[in-house]
Amino acid sequence: MMSDSGRAGKKILWLVWLGSALLAALALTYTLLNGEDRTLFMPGPLSPGHHQLAAACDACHTDPLGDGDVLQEACVACHGDDRKKPVDSHPLVKFNDPRNAERLAQIDATRCVTCHTEHRPEITATDGLTQPLDLCVHCHRDIAADRPSHAGMPFATCKDSGCHNYHNNRALYTDFLLKHQHAPELAEQPLLPARQFVTLLDEIMEYPHDRYPVVALAPEDADAPQPVDEEVKRDWLTTAHAAAGVNCSACHLAENAESETPLWTDHPGQQGCSQCHALEVERFGKGRHGMRLAAGLAPMTPEQALLPMQPQAAHRELTCNSCHPAHRFDTATAAVEACLDCHADDHSLAYKTSRHHELWQQELNGELPEGSGVSCAGCHMPRIDFDVSDWLSRIMVDHNQSANLSPNSKMIRSSCLHCHGLPFSLDALADRNLIDSNFKGRPQAQVRSIEMAGEDQRRALEETGGSP
């Protein structure tokens, strides 16, 4: 029988255990509701595409007690535009069609998390895919009956480079392949489309025309409340801002919740940029460079990246001014030097010895027309025709540098085809060694997509008695 002193000791141990458990529960609750680092609660690491958001659980879990609909809404909030035609080859509307009910019973393609489940690194493949690579079999089991060129091919090869991209197949579908099958390696006039922000200012309703009439400004027009440094003034006067009537106050007068009158700030944030460039800021927030800012976190730094980065850039914060230095906002610097100051992967390090860089230098020297050079931004932040509103589209630089990053076939229409033909582009993007050398030499890979599309076309014409 336990003595009185033993029972008292056991009781004390229980009280200590209960007290410790209560303190731990309180600490965890506080961290969950108010703490900055909530990674303690994650069941596993996030995928490479989302790993920067580990401290922003509520970016996806907007309602801690919500169900799968909450996560679906979070996915759509960031990626919804990519799930609409013409971008998405498997849009939601396709699976809402009753004729696809049987397929939907096999794999619920209406839910993003069906194929992209976070916190499961052991089953996460490229692009955050957490389904087996042969997932296409669920709906396309009989594809060889319609396309004999696919007979005997394993379904795990569907998403190989140059074959199929589940969401964005715009450069790989049969009609497009056939249309461009005879395109030359190099376009007759390799040239990027011209940007259209300034030329369309009168039609951009969101632009603050009342505050910044498009009139070129002179040195004496600078409206800073104190004398402006002469070097700063010279930098400003050489920019499109000064030429378009954008004065110092445009960026430095910030809205303040505590005052009805905007207050001057010496260090404006991206809210200053968004007054005129709201679309660019929004797109920046959707890519890896700006996604932390969009989630309310501190800016990304290169030390948080998964790619090799320059050691000296480890703690540099990525904001608009990181690439567009204040007062000059030099787009040429932003297009190359800003990238190479941080990136140290093989592809980036090889750029300055590539033919692409030679062309870029020739453009900067005035030896080639504007848009002839090939910069980092020209490929990875392409100039795209973007719907600004229901009535206006314009050629803009897509500041979401993740938009055409992976699979790299997404680069074909937005970047490669401005200069190269489709057959050459497919082969080049399938050659890992060529990519690492920044495209020095010819592609050694041979993608059969165009050849297979041609075989299927000839067979179909023979069966119908038609002609190409």
TORDONU-657524 format. One record per residue (C-alpha): residue in three letters; x, y, z. Coordinates in nm, 2 decimals, decimal comma. Layout:
residues N
node r ala	x X	y Y	z Z;
...
//
This chain:
residues 468
node r met	x 0,00	y 0,00	z 0,00;
node r met	x 0,13	y 0,35	z -0,10;
node r ser	x 0,23	y 0,57	z 0,20;
node r asp	x 0,08	y 0,91	z 0,26;
node r ser	x 0,41	y 1,07	z 0,15;
node r gly	x 0,40	y 0,86	z -0,17;
node r arg	x 0,05	y 0,97	z -0,25;
node r ala	x 0,14	y 1,33	z -0,19;
node r gly	x 0,44	y 1,30	z -0,42;
node r lys	x 0,23	y 1,15	z -0,69;
node r lys	x -0,03	y 1,42	z -0,65;
node r ile	x 0,24	y 1,68	z -0,69;
node r leu	x 0,37	y 1,51	z -1,00;
node r trp	x 0,02	y 1,51	z -1,15;
node r leu	x -0,02	y 1,88	z -1,07;
node r val	x 0,31	y 1,96	z -1,22;
node r trp	x 0,22	y 1,77	z -1,54;
node r leu	x -0,12	y 1,94	z -1,56;
node r gly	x 0,04	y 2,28	z -1,51;
node r ser	x 0,30	y 2,21	z -1,77;
node r ala	x 0,04	y 2,08	z -2,02;
node r leu	x -0,17	y 2,39	z -1,96;
node r leu	x 0,12	y 2,63	z -2,01;
node r ala	x 0,22	y 2,44	z -2,33;
node r ala	x -0,14	y 2,46	z -2,45;
node r leu	x -0,15	y 2,84	z -2,38;
node r ala	x 0,18	y 2,89	z -2,55;
node r leu	x 0,08	y 2,70	z -2,86;
node r thr	x -0,25	y 2,88	z -2,87;
node r tyr	x -0,08	y 3,22	z -2,85;
node r thr	x 0,17	y 3,12	z -3,12;
node r leu	x -0,12	y 3,00	z -3,34;
node r leu	x -0,32	y 3,32	z -3,30;
node r asn	x -0,06	y 3,58	z -3,26;
node r gly	x 0,29	y 3,44	z -3,33;
node r glu	x 0,49	y 3,51	z -3,64;
node r asp	x 0,64	y 3,17	z -3,68;
node r arg	x 0,37	y 2,90	z -3,70;
node r thr	x 0,58	y 2,64	z -3,88;
node r leu	x 0,56	y 2,43	z -3,56;
node r phe	x 0,20	y 2,34	z -3,66;
node r met	x 0,28	y 2,23	z -4,01;
node r pro	x 0,24	y 1,86	z -4,07;
node r gly	x 0,52	y 1,87	z -4,32;
node r pro	x 0,72	y 2,11	z -4,54;
node r leu	x 0,55	y 2,31	z -4,81;
node r ser	x 0,62	y 2,25	z -5,18;
node r pro	x 0,90	y 2,45	z -5,35;
node r gly	x 0,64	y 2,68	z -5,51;
node r his	x 0,49	y 2,78	z -5,17;
node r his	x 0,78	y 2,73	z -4,93;
node r gln	x 0,82	y 3,10	z -4,87;
node r leu	x 0,47	y 3,12	z -4,72;
node r ala	x 0,55	y 2,88	z -4,43;
node r ala	x 0,50	y 3,17	z -4,19;
node r ala	x 0,17	y 3,27	z -4,35;
node r cys	x -0,07	y 2,98	z -4,28;
node r asp	x -0,37	y 3,20	z -4,32;
node r ala	x -0,27	y 3,27	z -4,68;
node r cys	x -0,43	y 2,93	z -4,76;
node r his	x -0,61	y 2,84	z -4,44;
node r thr	x -0,82	y 3,16	z -4,43;
node r asp	x -1,06	y 2,99	z -4,19;
node r pro	x -0,88	y 2,75	z -3,94;
node r leu	x -1,21	y 2,56	z -3,90;
node r gly	x -1,30	y 2,55	z -4,27;
node r asp	x -1,32	y 2,25	z -4,49;
node r gly	x -1,19	y 2,17	z -4,84;
node r asp	x -1,39	y 2,46	z -4,99;
node r val	x -1,17	y 2,70	z -4,80;
node r leu	x -0,85	y 2,56	z -4,95;
node r gln	x -1,01	y 2,56	z -5,30;
node r glu	x -1,10	y 2,92	z -5,26;
node r ala	x -0,75	y 3,00	z -5,16;
node r cys	x -0,61	y 2,83	z -5,46;
node r val	x -0,85	y 3,00	z -5,69;
node r ala	x -0,77	y 3,34	z -5,54;
node r cys	x -0,40	y 3,31	z -5,65;
node r his	x -0,43	y 3,08	z -5,95;
node r gly	x -0,78	y 3,12	z -6,07;
node r asp	x -0,69	y 3,32	z -6,38;
node r asp	x -0,47	y 3,03	z -6,50;
node r arg	x -0,77	y 2,80	z -6,49;
node r lys	x -0,97	y 2,99	z -6,75;
node r lys	x -0,95	y 2,95	z -7,12;
node r pro	x -0,75	y 3,02	z -7,33;
node r val	x -0,48	y 2,96	z -7,08;
node r asp	x -0,60	y 2,63	z -6,92;
node r ser	x -0,64	y 2,32	z -7,14;
node r his	x -0,84	y 2,15	z -6,86;
node r pro	x -1,06	y 2,44	z -6,73;
node r leu	x -1,32	y 2,38	z -6,46;
node r val	x -1,60	y 2,41	z -6,70;
node r lys	x -1,49	y 2,10	z -6,88;
node r phe	x -1,54	y 1,89	z -6,57;
node r asn	x -1,87	y 2,05	z -6,49;
node r asp	x -2,00	y 1,90	z -6,81;
node r pro	x -2,23	y 1,60	z -6,73;
node r arg	x -2,06	y 1,41	z -7,01;
node r asn	x -1,75	y 1,39	z -6,81;
node r ala	x -1,92	y 1,26	z -6,49;
node r glu	x -1,76	y 0,92	z -6,53;
node r arg	x -1,41	y 1,06	z -6,55;
node r leu	x -1,48	y 1,28	z -6,25;
node r ala	x -1,57	y 0,98	z -6,05;
node r gln	x -1,22	y 0,84	z -6,11;
node r ile	x -1,03	y 1,16	z -6,03;
node r asp	x -1,19	y 1,48	z -5,90;
node r ala	x -1,03	y 1,73	z -6,13;
node r thr	x -1,25	y 2,01	z -5,99;
node r arg	x -1,03	y 2,03	z -5,68;
node r cys	x -0,68	y 2,17	z -5,69;
node r val	x -0,57	y 1,96	z -5,39;
node r thr	x -0,66	y 1,64	z -5,58;
node r cys	x -0,33	y 1,68	z -5,77;
node r his	x -0,15	y 1,94	z -5,55;
node r thr	x -0,15	y 1,84	z -5,18;
node r glu	x 0,07	y 2,05	z -4,96;
node r his	x 0,29	y 1,92	z -4,67;
node r arg	x 0,36	y 1,59	z -4,85;
node r pro	x 0,73	y 1,62	z -4,96;
node r glu	x 0,76	y 1,24	z -4,99;
node r ile	x 0,51	y 1,23	z -5,28;
node r thr	x 0,57	y 1,58	z -5,42;
node r ala	x 0,72	y 1,60	z -5,77;
node r thr	x 0,79	y 1,89	z -6,01;
node r asp	x 0,54	y 2,17	z -6,01;
node r gly	x 0,39	y 2,05	z -5,68;
node r leu	x 0,23	y 1,74	z -5,84;
node r thr	x 0,13	y 1,48	z -5,58;
node r gln	x -0,04	y 1,24	z -5,81;
node r pro	x 0,15	y 0,96	z -5,98;
node r leu	x 0,30	y 1,07	z -6,31;
node r asp	x 0,07	y 0,84	z -6,51;
node r leu	x -0,25	y 1,02	z -6,38;
node r cys	x -0,35	y 1,09	z -6,75;
node r val	x -0,46	y 0,72	z -6,77;
node r his	x -0,77	y 0,80	z -6,57;
node r cys	x -0,93	y 0,99	z -6,87;
node r his	x -0,71	y 0,90	z -7,17;
node r arg	x -0,68	y 0,52	z -7,13;
node r asp	x -0,79	y 0,46	z -7,49;
node r ile	x -0,58	y 0,74	z -7,65;
node r ala	x -0,40	y 0,50	z -7,88;
node r ala	x -0,73	y 0,41	z -8,06;
node r asp	x -0,77	y 0,77	z -8,17;
node r arg	x -0,40	y 0,85	z -8,21;
node r pro	x -0,20	y 0,54	z -8,32;
node r ser	x 0,12	y 0,75	z -8,29;
node r his	x 0,08	y 0,71	z -7,91;
node r ala	x 0,05	y 0,33	z -7,92;
node r gly	x 0,28	y 0,16	z -7,66;
node r met	x 0,38	y 0,49	z -7,49;
node r pro	x 0,37	y 0,47	z -7,11;
node r phe	x 0,14	y 0,73	z -6,95;
node r ala	x 0,42	y 0,84	z -6,72;
node r thr	x 0,58	y 1,02	z -7,02;
node r cys	x 0,28	y 1,24	z -7,10;
node r lys	x 0,43	y 1,55	z -6,93;
node r asp	x 0,78	y 1,50	z -7,07;
node r ser	x 0,93	y 1,82	z -7,22;
node r gly	x 0,77	y 1,90	z -7,55;
node r cys	x 0,47	y 1,67	z -7,50;
node r his	x 0,17	y 1,78	z -7,29;
node r asn	x 0,11	y 2,03	z -7,02;
node r tyr	x -0,20	y 1,96	z -6,82;
node r his	x -0,29	y 2,33	z -6,75;
node r asn	x -0,13	y 2,53	z -7,03;
node r asn	x -0,10	y 2,33	z -7,35;
node r arg	x -0,12	y 2,63	z -7,58;
node r ala	x 0,21	y 2,56	z -7,75;
node r leu	x 0,17	y 2,19	z -7,77;
node r tyr	x -0,18	y 2,10	z -7,90;
node r thr	x -0,20	y 1,93	z -8,24;
node r asp	x -0,33	y 2,22	z -8,45;
node r phe	x -0,07	y 2,46	z -8,32;
node r leu	x 0,21	y 2,20	z -8,39;
node r leu	x 0,09	y 2,15	z -8,74;
node r lys	x 0,05	y 2,52	z -8,81;
node r his	x 0,42	y 2,59	z -8,71;
node r gln	x 0,58	y 2,27	z -8,82;
node r his	x 0,78	y 2,43	z -9,10;
node r ala	x 0,89	y 2,74	z -8,92;
node r pro	x 1,26	y 2,83	z -8,96;
node r glu	x 1,50	y 2,82	z -8,67;
node r leu	x 1,53	y 3,19	z -8,66;
node r ala	x 1,25	y 3,43	z -8,74;
node r glu	x 1,29	y 3,67	z -9,03;
node r gln	x 1,26	y 3,97	z -8,79;
node r pro	x 1,34	y 3,86	z -8,43;
node r leu	x 1,19	y 4,13	z -8,22;
node r leu	x 1,00	y 4,16	z -7,89;
node r pro	x 0,67	y 4,35	z -7,91;
node r ala	x 0,68	y 4,71	z -7,80;
node r arg	x 0,55	y 4,80	z -7,45;
node r gln	x 0,23	y 5,01	z -7,46;
node r phe	x 0,19	y 5,17	z -7,12;
node r val	x 0,29	y 5,53	z -7,22;
node r thr	x 0,12	y 5,51	z -7,56;
node r leu	x -0,21	y 5,41	z -7,40;
node r leu	x -0,21	y 5,63	z -7,10;
node r asp	x -0,52	y 5,82	z -7,22;
node r glu	x -0,72	y 5,50	z -7,23;
node r ile	x -0,60	y 5,35	z -6,89;
node r met	x -0,89	y 5,46	z -6,66;
node r glu	x -0,70	y 5,36	z -6,34;
node r tyr	x -0,41	y 5,61	z -6,42;
node r pro	x -0,44	y 5,92	z -6,19;
node r his	x -0,47	y 6,17	z -6,48;
node r asp	x -0,61	y 6,44	z -6,25;
node r arg	x -0,29	y 6,45	z -6,05;
node r tyr	x -0,03	y 6,38	z -6,31;
node r pro	x -0,11	y 6,53	z -6,65;
node r val	x 0,11	y 6,39	z -6,92;
node r val	x 0,34	y 6,70	z -6,96;
node r ala	x 0,72	y 6,69	z -6,95;
node r leu	x 0,87	y 6,84	z -6,64;
node r ala	x 1,17	y 7,06	z -6,60;
node r pro	x 1,43	y 7,07	z -6,32;
node r glu	x 1,25	y 7,36	z -6,15;
node r asp	x 0,92	y 7,17	z -6,14;
node r ala	x 1,04	y 6,92	z -5,88;
node r asp	x 0,79	y 6,95	z -5,59;
node r ala	x 0,99	y 6,79	z -5,30;
node r pro	x 0,94	y 6,99	z -4,98;
node r gln	x 1,31	y 7,03	z -4,94;
node r pro	x 1,59	y 7,11	z -5,19;
node r val	x 1,65	y 6,80	z -5,41;
node r asp	x 1,99	y 6,65	z -5,44;
node r glu	x 2,13	y 6,74	z -5,78;
node r glu	x 2,22	y 6,38	z -5,86;
node r val	x 1,87	y 6,27	z -5,77;
node r lys	x 1,73	y 6,54	z -5,98;
node r arg	x 1,94	y 6,44	z -6,28;
node r asp	x 1,84	y 6,08	z -6,24;
node r trp	x 1,47	y 6,17	z -6,23;
node r leu	x 1,49	y 6,40	z -6,53;
node r thr	x 1,62	y 6,12	z -6,75;
node r thr	x 1,33	y 5,89	z -6,68;
node r ala	x 0,99	y 5,84	z -6,84;
node r his	x 0,84	y 5,96	z -6,52;
node r ala	x 0,96	y 6,31	z -6,56;
node r ala	x 0,87	y 6,30	z -6,93;
node r ala	x 0,52	y 6,20	z -6,84;
node r gly	x 0,46	y 6,45	z -6,56;
node r val	x 0,52	y 6,22	z -6,27;
node r asn	x 0,67	y 6,44	z -6,00;
node r cys	x 0,84	y 6,37	z -5,67;
node r ser	x 0,51	y 6,38	z -5,47;
node r ala	x 0,37	y 6,10	z -5,69;
node r cys	x 0,57	y 5,84	z -5,50;
node r his	x 0,67	y 6,02	z -5,18;
node r leu	x 0,33	y 6,14	z -5,06;
node r ala	x 0,18	y 5,84	z -4,89;
node r glu	x -0,17	y 5,78	z -4,76;
node r asn	x -0,18	y 5,77	z -4,38;
node r ala	x -0,46	y 5,61	z -4,18;
node r glu	x -0,41	y 5,87	z -3,90;
node r ser	x -0,43	y 6,18	z -4,12;
node r glu	x -0,67	y 6,29	z -4,39;
node r thr	x -0,37	y 6,46	z -4,56;
node r pro	x -0,11	y 6,23	z -4,73;
node r leu	x 0,22	y 6,26	z -4,55;
node r trp	x 0,57	y 6,29	z -4,71;
node r thr	x 0,79	y 5,98	z -4,67;
node r asp	x 1,15	y 5,96	z -4,77;
node r his	x 1,12	y 5,58	z -4,84;
node r pro	x 0,80	y 5,50	z -5,02;
node r gly	x 0,70	y 5,14	z -5,05;
node r gln	x 0,54	y 4,96	z -5,34;
node r gln	x 0,21	y 5,13	z -5,26;
node r gly	x 0,36	y 5,44	z -5,43;
node r cys	x 0,43	y 5,23	z -5,75;
node r ser	x 0,08	y 5,08	z -5,74;
node r gln	x -0,09	y 5,42	z -5,79;
node r cys	x 0,01	y 5,40	z -6,15;
node r his	x 0,13	y 5,05	z -6,20;
node r ala	x -0,13	y 4,85	z -6,01;
node r leu	x -0,13	y 4,57	z -6,26;
node r glu	x 0,25	y 4,53	z -6,25;
node r val	x 0,24	y 4,53	z -5,87;
node r glu	x -0,04	y 4,27	z -5,86;
node r arg	x 0,15	y 4,04	z -6,11;
node r phe	x 0,47	y 4,08	z -5,90;
node r gly	x 0,28	y 3,96	z -5,60;
node r lys	x 0,18	y 3,64	z -5,77;
node r gly	x 0,54	y 3,53	z -5,85;
node r arg	x 0,81	y 3,40	z -5,63;
node r his	x 0,98	y 3,74	z -5,60;
node r gly	x 0,68	y 3,91	z -5,45;
node r met	x 0,45	y 3,65	z -5,31;
node r arg	x 0,57	y 3,72	z -4,95;
node r leu	x 0,48	y 4,08	z -4,98;
node r ala	x 0,14	y 3,99	z -5,12;
node r ala	x 0,08	y 3,76	z -4,81;
node r gly	x 0,17	y 4,04	z -4,57;
node r leu	x 0,52	y 3,90	z -4,49;
node r ala	x 0,85	y 4,07	z -4,50;
node r pro	x 1,00	y 4,08	z -4,85;
node r met	x 1,18	y 3,78	z -4,99;
node r thr	x 1,56	y 3,76	z -4,97;
node r pro	x 1,78	y 3,55	z -5,19;
node r glu	x 1,89	y 3,34	z -4,89;
node r gln	x 1,53	y 3,20	z -4,89;
node r ala	x 1,56	y 3,08	z -5,25;
node r leu	x 1,61	y 2,72	z -5,35;
node r leu	x 1,82	y 2,80	z -5,65;
node r pro	x 2,19	y 2,90	z -5,61;
node r met	x 2,23	y 3,27	z -5,53;
node r gln	x 2,52	y 3,51	z -5,51;
node r pro	x 2,64	y 3,51	z -5,14;
node r gln	x 2,67	y 3,89	z -5,13;
node r ala	x 2,30	y 3,92	z -5,21;
node r ala	x 2,18	y 3,69	z -4,94;
node r his	x 2,00	y 3,95	z -4,73;
node r arg	x 1,89	y 4,18	z -5,01;
node r glu	x 1,51	y 4,25	z -4,99;
node r leu	x 1,31	y 4,20	z -5,31;
node r thr	x 1,08	y 4,50	z -5,37;
node r cys	x 1,01	y 4,72	z -5,67;
node r asn	x 1,33	y 4,92	z -5,60;
node r ser	x 1,54	y 4,61	z -5,59;
node r cys	x 1,54	y 4,59	z -5,97;
node r his	x 1,43	y 4,95	z -6,05;
node r pro	x 1,67	y 5,17	z -5,85;
node r ala	x 1,50	y 5,47	z -5,70;
node r his	x 1,48	y 5,79	z -5,91;
node r arg	x 1,63	y 5,63	z -6,22;
node r phe	x 1,40	y 5,32	z -6,25;
node r asp	x 1,63	y 5,20	z -6,52;
node r thr	x 1,46	y 4,92	z -6,72;
node r ala	x 1,78	y 4,81	z -6,88;
node r thr	x 1,94	y 4,75	z -6,54;
node r ala	x 1,63	y 4,57	z -6,43;
node r ala	x 1,64	y 4,35	z -6,73;
node r val	x 1,98	y 4,20	z -6,68;
node r glu	x 2,21	y 4,33	z -6,40;
node r ala	x 1,94	y 4,32	z -6,13;
node r cys	x 1,89	y 3,95	z -6,21;
node r leu	x 2,26	y 3,85	z -6,22;
node r asp	x 2,33	y 4,04	z -5,90;
node r cys	x 2,13	y 3,76	z -5,72;
node r his	x 2,11	y 3,45	z -5,94;
node r ala	x 2,41	y 3,22	z -5,95;
node r asp	x 2,27	y 2,90	z -6,12;
node r asp	x 2,46	y 2,76	z -6,42;
node r his	x 2,21	y 2,91	z -6,67;
node r ser	x 2,24	y 3,26	z -6,53;
node r leu	x 2,62	y 3,25	z -6,49;
node r ala	x 2,65	y 3,14	z -6,86;
node r tyr	x 2,44	y 3,43	z -6,99;
node r lys	x 2,72	y 3,69	z -7,04;
node r thr	x 2,91	y 3,45	z -7,27;
node r ser	x 2,60	y 3,36	z -7,48;
node r arg	x 2,48	y 3,49	z -7,81;
node r his	x 2,18	y 3,62	z -7,63;
node r his	x 2,40	y 3,86	z -7,43;
node r glu	x 2,58	y 3,97	z -7,75;
node r leu	x 2,25	y 4,07	z -7,90;
node r trp	x 2,15	y 4,26	z -7,58;
node r gln	x 2,48	y 4,45	z -7,59;
node r gln	x 2,42	y 4,54	z -7,95;
node r glu	x 2,08	y 4,68	z -7,87;
node r leu	x 2,22	y 4,89	z -7,58;
node r asn	x 2,49	y 5,03	z -7,81;
node r gly	x 2,23	y 5,13	z -8,07;
node r glu	x 2,36	y 4,88	z -8,32;
node r leu	x 2,02	y 4,69	z -8,33;
node r pro	x 1,67	y 4,83	z -8,29;
node r glu	x 1,49	y 4,83	z -7,96;
node r gly	x 1,35	y 4,48	z -7,88;
node r ser	x 1,63	y 4,30	z -8,07;
node r gly	x 1,84	y 4,21	z -7,77;
node r val	x 1,77	y 3,91	z -7,55;
node r ser	x 1,78	y 4,00	z -7,18;
node r cys	x 1,69	y 3,79	z -6,88;
node r ala	x 1,36	y 3,97	z -6,85;
node r gly	x 1,29	y 3,93	z -7,22;
node r cys	x 1,24	y 3,56	z -7,16;
node r his	x 1,15	y 3,52	z -6,79;
node r met	x 0,93	y 3,84	z -6,76;
node r pro	x 0,79	y 3,84	z -7,11;
node r arg	x 0,60	y 4,12	z -7,29;
node r ile	x 0,25	y 3,98	z -7,31;
node r asp	x -0,08	y 4,11	z -7,45;
node r phe	x -0,28	y 4,14	z -7,12;
node r asp	x -0,65	y 4,23	z -7,07;
node r val	x -0,63	y 4,54	z -6,85;
node r ser	x -1,01	y 4,58	z -6,85;
node r asp	x -1,32	y 4,46	z -7,04;
node r trp	x -1,25	y 4,71	z -7,31;
node r leu	x -0,87	y 4,74	z -7,32;
node r ser	x -0,56	y 4,52	z -7,36;
node r arg	x -0,20	y 4,63	z -7,38;
node r ile	x 0,15	y 4,49	z -7,42;
node r met	x 0,30	y 4,48	z -7,07;
node r val	x 0,60	y 4,33	z -6,90;
node r asp	x 0,46	y 4,04	z -6,69;
node r his	x 0,62	y 4,09	z -6,35;
node r asn	x 0,50	y 3,75	z -6,24;
node r gln	x 0,83	y 3,58	z -6,33;
node r ser	x 0,69	y 3,24	z -6,22;
node r ala	x 0,41	y 3,25	z -6,49;
node r asn	x 0,62	y 3,08	z -6,76;
node r leu	x 0,89	y 2,92	z -6,55;
node r ser	x 0,77	y 2,56	z -6,53;
node r pro	x 0,70	y 2,35	z -6,73;
node r asn	x 0,93	y 2,55	z -6,96;
node r ser	x 0,70	y 2,48	z -7,26;
node r lys	x 0,50	y 2,77	z -7,12;
node r met	x 0,78	y 3,00	z -7,25;
node r ile	x 0,73	y 2,90	z -7,61;
node r arg	x 0,44	y 3,14	z -7,70;
node r ser	x 0,53	y 3,42	z -7,46;
node r ser	x 0,90	y 3,43	z -7,53;
node r cys	x 1,07	y 3,19	z -7,77;
node r leu	x 0,85	y 3,24	z -8,08;
node r his	x 0,93	y 3,61	z -8,10;
node r cys	x 1,27	y 3,50	z -8,23;
node r his	x 1,27	y 3,12	z -8,30;
node r gly	x 1,05	y 2,87	z -8,48;
node r leu	x 0,85	y 2,61	z -8,29;
node r pro	x 1,06	y 2,29	z -8,39;
node r phe	x 1,38	y 2,46	z -8,28;
node r ser	x 1,22	y 2,59	z -7,96;
node r leu	x 1,08	y 2,25	z -7,86;
node r asp	x 1,42	y 2,08	z -7,90;
node r ala	x 1,61	y 2,36	z -7,72;
node r leu	x 1,38	y 2,35	z -7,42;
node r ala	x 1,41	y 1,98	z -7,39;
node r asp	x 1,79	y 1,99	z -7,38;
node r arg	x 1,90	y 2,03	z -7,02;
node r asn	x 2,27	y 2,08	z -7,11;
node r leu	x 2,18	y 2,35	z -7,36;
node r ile	x 1,97	y 2,53	z -7,10;
node r asp	x 2,26	y 2,52	z -6,85;
node r ser	x 2,50	y 2,67	z -7,10;
node r asn	x 2,25	y 2,94	z -7,19;
node r phe	x 2,18	y 2,80	z -7,53;
node r lys	x 2,54	y 2,80	z -7,66;
node r gly	x 2,54	y 2,55	z -7,96;
node r arg	x 2,26	y 2,35	z -8,12;
node r pro	x 2,00	y 2,14	z -7,94;
node r gln	x 2,09	y 1,77	z -7,91;
node r ala	x 1,74	y 1,67	z -7,80;
node r gln	x 1,48	y 1,57	z -8,06;
node r val	x 1,12	y 1,61	z -7,96;
node r arg	x 0,88	y 1,40	z -8,17;
node r ser	x 0,56	y 1,60	z -8,10;
node r ile	x 0,54	y 1,77	z -8,44;
node r glu	x 0,63	y 1,45	z -8,62;
node r met	x 0,37	y 1,25	z -8,43;
node r ala	x 0,10	y 1,52	z -8,50;
node r gly	x 0,19	y 1,49	z -8,87;
node r glu	x 0,15	y 1,11	z -8,86;
node r asp	x -0,19	y 1,14	z -8,71;
node r gln	x -0,30	y 1,40	z -8,96;
node r arg	x -0,19	y 1,19	z -9,26;
node r arg	x -0,37	y 0,89	z -9,12;
node r ala	x -0,69	y 1,09	z -9,06;
node r leu	x -0,67	y 1,23	z -9,42;
node r glu	x -0,62	y 0,88	z -9,57;
node r glu	x -0,92	y 0,75	z -9,38;
node r thr	x -1,14	y 1,04	z -9,50;
node r gly	x -1,00	y 1,08	z -9,84;
node r gly	x -0,91	y 1,44	z -9,77;
node r ser	x -0,60	y 1,64	z -9,85;
node r pro	x -0,37	y 1,84	z -9,63;
//
